[in-house]
Amino acid sequence: MSASMDATPKYFVENGSVSIQRIKRHGVTAMPRPHSHDAVELYYLLDGERVYFVDGKVITLRKGELIAIAGGVIHSTASSEIAEFERVLIHYEASALPGALRGQVLFEAGESCRVFALNLREREEAERLMRRMLEECALARPYFEPCCVSLLAELAILLGRAERSAAAGASRDALHAKVSEIAEYLQRHYRESLTLADTAKHFYLSSSYLSRVFHRLTGFHFREYILHLRVREAQRLLAHTRKRISDVSLDVGFEHLSHFNKAFKQACGLTPMQYRKFAKADPARQAEV
């Protein structure tokens, strides 16, 4: 089934530090591949259901729920069995918020995302604020940009005050829970010589079925996810240790240095040596894979 879309334009304000868009889609859709942003992402589901893959976990997002994703975190979305959905997507840099909110804690220590299961009152208020932001951008009247930022600040305060449910967004589907379990297994064993066949056998699945559902729910092919985990750890070691590049290669699971160099450059656009120099010179701008 092909997908169709009703959408407002994607609006940018405050020199691109804030963006917002509403989209309604009909039919099965998925991101072409997992990605990350420097900005915080707020994804509010007005209707339908979506499956998020964030930092190794499959999360089912349902109507009236909002997921906040920290900057630099790899994620992807895909359709659930409910194909049609409507959402509002906001990206913002912390510098766009008023000073008192820039240090706002949306995420607990160590968290890369947080799902807010808003109650009815909070949901109505959140939708009102997002609708006002879209209206202000569409009309573009004088002072619409600071007005949008003010509305975003109100939304940030609403989320900061909202009760946080530990169960919200959890894998409420057996298949989603299984894929989360597989992703966690790969995170623990990516340094080893993992194969699709051996992993499928470990989880009592066929190789073709594991490959198909893992890609559908995470956006990663099986080998691609292992490579992502290896390169991400290599980035950390290159930036924060003095280990030789050949040792880093072995530590993250590559048997041959030439393969590591090629894979790393394909993922990051830099050789391991160039990345190390880049990261040491400017830690705040370390490249993300």
C-alpha atoms as one frame of an Amber mdcrd trajectory, in Angstrom:
protein
   0.000   0.000   0.000   1.439   3.352  -1.031   1.399   6.251   1.387  -0.214
   9.647   0.898   0.303  12.724   3.001  -1.457  15.884   4.172   1.055  18.327
   5.613   1.653  21.911   6.578   4.974  23.440   5.522   7.930  22.913   7.823
   8.423  26.249   9.557  11.763  27.531  10.848  12.105  30.413  13.317  14.900
  32.088  15.278  17.513  31.469  12.558  16.563  27.814  12.298  17.019  27.034
  15.995  13.333  26.005  16.198  11.267  24.123  13.623   7.724  22.752  13.632
   5.545  20.785  11.207   2.247  18.903  11.296   1.799  15.874   9.058  -1.017
  13.396   8.507  -0.090  10.251   6.594  -2.221   7.514   5.077  -0.555   4.149
   4.467   2.583   2.366   5.648   5.628   4.632   5.965   9.103   4.444   7.449
  12.218   6.601   7.609  14.701   5.693   4.863  17.344   5.102   7.556  18.056
   5.886  11.210  19.433   9.363  11.896  20.134  11.905  14.626  19.851  15.659
  15.173  21.874  18.107  17.206  18.588  19.567  18.456  16.082  18.071  20.903
  13.171  16.346  19.127   9.586  16.499  20.388   7.227  14.160  18.532   3.574
  14.400  19.557   1.083  11.885  18.181  -2.295  13.488  17.500  -3.775  10.260
  16.159  -2.791   6.702  15.291   0.250   4.769  16.444   3.990   4.793  15.625
   6.927   2.553  16.426  10.153   4.296  17.463  13.570   2.697  17.708  15.700
   4.812  20.056  19.076   3.856  21.490  18.471   0.124  21.177  14.840   0.063
  22.381  11.604  -0.378  20.459   8.973   2.037  21.763   5.309   2.049  20.780
   3.907   5.586  20.749   0.135   6.034  20.853  -2.368   8.838  20.494  -1.886
  11.580  23.082   1.698  10.604  23.879   4.803  12.705  23.272   8.348  11.424
  22.949  11.298  13.712  23.640  14.655  12.613  22.186  17.947  14.144  23.249
  20.270  15.676  20.681  22.692  13.327  18.954  20.693  10.162  19.676  20.209
   7.741  16.771  16.538   6.956  16.141  14.038   5.896  13.494  10.260   5.556
  13.179   8.046   3.111  11.333   4.387   2.215  10.983   2.731  -0.152  13.409
  -0.233  -2.289  12.406  -2.204   0.984  12.490  -0.789   2.579   9.343  -2.503
   5.994   9.405  -1.237   8.605  11.845  -1.055  12.349  12.464   1.756  14.054
  14.342   3.420  17.353  15.187   7.211  17.374  15.079   9.300  20.048  16.807
  13.071  20.426  16.891  14.712  23.031  19.076  18.147  23.980  20.309  18.392
  24.709  24.027  19.748  28.179  23.222  16.346  29.100  21.764  14.637  28.820
  25.165  14.662  31.557  27.824  17.674  31.354  30.116  15.792  29.841  33.053
  14.689  26.869  30.894  17.963  26.094  29.105  19.038  23.747  31.852  15.618
  22.114  32.034  15.812  18.396  32.756  13.525  16.533  30.350  15.641  13.409
  30.703  16.757  11.573  33.794  20.466  10.797  34.203  21.569   8.429  31.468
  18.324   8.727  29.508  18.346   9.372  25.771  14.579   9.763  25.463  11.458
  10.161  27.572   7.840   9.333  26.751   5.164  11.568  28.278   1.728   9.943
  28.545  -0.200  13.180  28.960  -3.504  13.239  30.808  -6.506  14.785  29.084
  -5.955  18.267  30.511  -2.246  18.245  29.612  -3.032  16.881  26.160  -5.500
  19.662  25.422  -3.018  22.293  26.596  -0.142  20.803  24.588  -2.273  20.664
  21.440  -3.401  24.263  21.980   0.218  25.448  22.246   1.337  23.545  19.146
  -1.693  24.722  17.165  -0.870  28.329  18.127   2.746  27.868  17.032   1.631
  26.583  13.637  -0.891  29.418  13.251   1.686  32.067  14.152   4.136  30.650
  11.601   1.471  30.421   8.891   0.252  33.999   9.390   3.734  35.460   9.943
   2.435  38.583  11.643   4.821  41.010  13.343   6.670  39.392  16.264   5.535
  35.883  15.291   9.001  34.426  15.918   9.340  35.497  19.574   5.699  34.466
  20.011   6.550  30.939  18.765   9.500  30.749  21.142   7.255  31.870  24.008
   4.744  29.130  23.145   7.563  26.572  22.972   8.709  27.693  26.417   5.174
  27.094  27.737   5.236  23.618  26.203   8.614  22.907  27.833   7.194  23.982
  31.201   4.139  21.762  30.661   6.394  18.760  30.023   8.576  19.628  32.984
   5.520  19.539  35.233   3.829  16.500  33.654   3.822  13.243  35.572   6.320
  10.866  34.039   5.055   7.338  33.612   7.716   4.647  33.644   5.384   2.377
  31.703   4.579   4.881  28.978   5.988   3.917  25.632   7.235   0.551  26.830
   7.161  -2.379  24.438   3.481  -3.268  24.730   3.709  -5.741  21.888   5.427
  -9.115  22.112   7.231  -8.614  18.796   8.469  -5.160  19.834   9.704  -6.598
  23.123  11.530  -9.371  21.264  13.298  -6.911  18.923  14.298  -4.777  21.934
  15.722  -7.929  23.516  17.688  -8.720  20.355  19.035  -5.162  20.140  20.134
  -5.370  23.790  21.850  -8.694  23.067  23.734  -7.134  20.138  24.790  -4.209
  22.340  26.392  -6.686  24.763  28.062  -8.884  22.137  28.872  -6.626  19.158
  32.627  -7.097  19.743  32.217 -10.805  18.948  31.911 -12.460  15.537  28.139
 -12.334  15.467  26.224 -13.800  12.542  22.582 -13.476  11.648  22.197 -17.265
  11.694  23.724 -17.702  15.154  21.708 -14.831  16.607  18.481 -16.161  15.109
  19.236 -19.586  16.571  19.887 -18.023  19.989  16.393 -16.497  19.931  14.689
 -19.551  18.332  13.826 -17.607  15.174  14.521 -18.152  11.500  17.229 -15.968
   9.970  14.883 -14.525   7.359  12.243 -13.632   9.953  14.749 -11.987  12.321
  16.283 -10.018   9.454  12.894  -8.825   8.231  11.366  -7.747  11.552  14.591
  -6.225  12.879  14.891  -3.970   9.839  11.195  -3.075   9.853  11.155  -1.988
  13.504  14.636  -0.479  13.882  15.480   0.875  10.429  18.815  -0.982  10.609
  19.797  -4.105   8.743  21.309  -6.692  11.098  24.954  -6.186  10.057  24.439
  -2.434   9.774  23.393  -2.206  13.427  26.446  -4.145  14.597  28.630  -1.824
  12.519  26.883   1.185  14.044  27.602  -0.087  17.565  31.243  -0.760  16.745
  31.850   2.626  15.143  30.072   4.451  17.973  32.353   2.788  20.538  35.379
   3.483  18.336  34.428   7.175  18.299  34.379   7.187  22.090  37.753   5.461
  22.368  39.375   7.711  19.772  38.076  10.848  21.456  38.720   9.937  25.088
  41.700   7.553  25.171  45.223   7.388  23.786  44.880   3.839  22.521  46.538
   3.079  19.217  44.123   2.941  16.296  45.024  -0.720  15.702  44.076  -1.493
  19.317  40.820   0.440  19.011  40.008  -1.602  15.920  40.482  -4.872  17.804
  38.662  -3.620  20.910  35.460  -2.909  18.973  35.433  -6.182  17.059  37.265
  -5.672  13.765  39.727  -8.414  12.847  41.510  -6.354  10.203  42.651  -2.739
  10.505  41.985  -2.073   6.812  38.343  -3.115   7.250  38.024  -0.870  10.315
  39.505   2.127   8.482  37.183   1.657   5.515  34.050   1.084   7.601  34.817
   4.016   9.911  35.342   6.447   7.032  32.153   5.300   5.306  30.170   5.889
   8.514  31.784   9.150   9.674  33.240  10.732   6.557  36.642  10.848   8.313
  39.458   8.376   8.844  40.007   7.279  12.469  43.100   9.499  12.657  41.230
  12.515  11.266  38.365  11.887  13.672  40.726  11.737  16.658  42.302  15.068
  15.697  38.876  16.601  15.098  37.502  15.370  18.440  40.549  16.454  20.441
  40.497  19.913  18.859  36.783  20.521  19.339  35.066  18.027  21.705  31.708
  19.831  21.442  31.504  19.049  17.726  32.336  15.364  17.713  30.762  13.678
  14.725  27.827  11.339  15.263  27.345   8.086  13.393
